[in-house]
Amino acid sequence: MVTVSRRSLGQLMSVCAAAALTITAFTLEARADVVTGEAAPAFSVQTATGEALSLDSLSGQTVVLEWTNHGCPYVQRHYGSEHIQNLQASAADNDVVWVQVISSAPGEQGYVEAEEALSLNEERGAAPAHVVLDPSGDLGRLYDARTTPHMYVIDGEGVLQYAGAIDDQPRPRADSPEPTDYVTMALAAVSNGQSPDPAQTQPYGCNVKYAY
């Protein structure tokens, strides 16, 4: 029988924890704070169509990250009105790379596999440049994505220029004014070499259905 002292056991646990952190750092490179005006967290993932995609591979291009969940009423409203489809089309016309991210865990609302994710987009006329399935929630947590939708705009230098809500109307009414479209504003600012104002807003929608 092998006896392990408390000190040795503690050292072993520390080594294991460090190894786990190293693995996480290898796959997502960093769990840095997400701060507008600073470098966006680097990532390397696979798309729903099997392509390798990394932030580095998109260098020189403006990138939009859209967290989504097709079962969320807030997401359904923005897709039902074709708001997001129009944003995606405009992005494509202006060489902006739109990346749709699904961080719902298996068994949770919004979880889909690749074929269903692509089929859903086809049915509603959505055309993101890439769809990323993130059932582990690693990418979502890396970006501190909290809601669906939750939007991010990254410039060609890899700087996070905007993070937050898609617009300023979580619950619009019939007599509500036209919404302030934060994503459109951010993209216009970046295109003109300026910093978006606002650069950060409070996101709204359904909580991201992470695995716990």
Helices and strands as residue ranges (DSSP letters): H 6-28, E 44-46, E 52-54, G 56-58, E 63-67, H 73-80, H 83-93, E 97-102, H 114-123, E 130-133, H 138-142, E 147-148, E 150-154, E 160-164, H 182-191, E 206-207
